[in-house]
Amino acid sequence: MILSILIMKMQGLFLVLLGVASTLASNSVLQLTAGNFDLTVQEHAFLVVEFYAPLCGHYKTLAPEW
């Protein structure tokens, strides 16, 4: 019970952070690969990174948002 409440609160915080990040980033979406990940992290003071599994249904519903 306590774990599910904590997970729900963390999900809410995550969504708020995503909203703030998308507002700040506007059109600054980068596609990270194994080849550019380290350099990109070094070049930016603040990044929000979405890791996803393209075959997962939950992530497919987020695809139009990003």
C-alpha positions as a Markdown table, in Angstrom:
| # | Residue | x | y | z |
|---|---|---|---|---|
| 1 | Met | 0.0 | 0.0 | 0.0 |
| 2 | Ile | 2.7 | 2.5 | 1.0 |
| 3 | Leu | 4.8 | 1.4 | -2.0 |
| 4 | Ser | 2.0 | 2.1 | -4.4 |
| 5 | Ile | 1.4 | 5.6 | -2.9 |
| 6 | Leu | 5.0 | 6.3 | -3.3 |
| 7 | Ile | 5.1 | 5.2 | -6.9 |
| 8 | Met | 2.0 | 7.3 | -7.7 |
| 9 | Lys | 3.7 | 10.4 | -6.1 |
| 10 | Met | 6.9 | 9.7 | -8.0 |
| 11 | Gln | 5.0 | 9.4 | -11.3 |
| 12 | Gly | 3.3 | 12.7 | -10.6 |
| 13 | Leu | 6.6 | 14.4 | -9.9 |
| 14 | Phe | 8.0 | 12.8 | -13.1 |
| 15 | Leu | 5.2 | 14.2 | -15.2 |
| 16 | Val | 5.6 | 17.7 | -13.7 |
| 17 | Leu | 9.4 | 17.6 | -14.5 |
| 18 | Leu | 8.6 | 16.5 | -18.0 |
| 19 | Gly | 6.2 | 19.4 | -18.4 |
| 20 | Val | 8.8 | 21.9 | -17.2 |
| 21 | Ala | 11.5 | 20.4 | -19.3 |
| 22 | Ser | 9.4 | 20.4 | -22.5 |
| 23 | Thr | 8.5 | 24.0 | -21.9 |
| 24 | Leu | 12.1 | 25.0 | -21.4 |
| 25 | Ala | 13.4 | 23.0 | -24.3 |
| 26 | Ser | 10.7 | 23.9 | -26.8 |
| 27 | Asn | 12.2 | 22.5 | -30.0 |
| 28 | Ser | 15.5 | 21.3 | -28.5 |
| 29 | Val | 14.9 | 17.5 | -28.7 |
| 30 | Leu | 18.1 | 15.5 | -29.3 |
| 31 | Gln | 18.2 | 11.9 | -30.3 |
| 32 | Leu | 21.0 | 10.3 | -28.3 |
| 33 | Thr | 22.9 | 7.3 | -29.4 |
| 34 | Ala | 25.7 | 5.2 | -28.0 |
| 35 | Gly | 28.0 | 7.3 | -30.1 |
| 36 | Asn | 26.9 | 10.8 | -28.9 |
| 37 | Phe | 25.6 | 10.2 | -25.4 |
| 38 | Asp | 28.8 | 10.9 | -23.4 |
| 39 | Leu | 29.6 | 14.1 | -25.4 |
| 40 | Thr | 26.1 | 15.4 | -25.2 |
| 41 | Val | 26.0 | 14.9 | -21.4 |
| 42 | Gln | 29.3 | 16.8 | -21.1 |
| 43 | Glu | 28.1 | 19.7 | -23.2 |
| 44 | His | 24.8 | 20.3 | -21.4 |
| 45 | Ala | 24.4 | 21.4 | -17.8 |
| 46 | Phe | 20.8 | 20.1 | -17.7 |
| 47 | Leu | 19.2 | 17.3 | -19.6 |
| 48 | Val | 16.0 | 15.3 | -19.4 |
| 49 | Val | 16.6 | 11.9 | -21.0 |
| 50 | Glu | 13.8 | 9.5 | -21.9 |
| 51 | Phe | 14.9 | 5.9 | -22.2 |
| 52 | Tyr | 12.2 | 3.8 | -23.8 |
| 53 | Ala | 11.5 | 0.4 | -25.3 |
| 54 | Pro | 9.9 | 0.8 | -28.7 |
| 55 | Leu | 7.9 | -2.4 | -28.4 |
| 56 | Cys | 6.3 | -1.4 | -25.1 |
| 57 | Gly | 2.6 | -0.3 | -25.4 |
| 58 | His | 3.0 | 2.3 | -22.6 |
| 59 | Tyr | 5.9 | 4.0 | -24.4 |
| 60 | Lys | 4.1 | 3.9 | -27.8 |
| 61 | Thr | 1.4 | 6.1 | -26.3 |
| 62 | Leu | 4.0 | 8.7 | -25.4 |
| 63 | Ala | 5.6 | 8.7 | -28.9 |
| 64 | Pro | 3.3 | 11.5 | -30.3 |
| 65 | Glu | 4.3 | 13.7 | -27.3 |
| 66 | Trp | 8.0 | 13.7 | -28.1 |
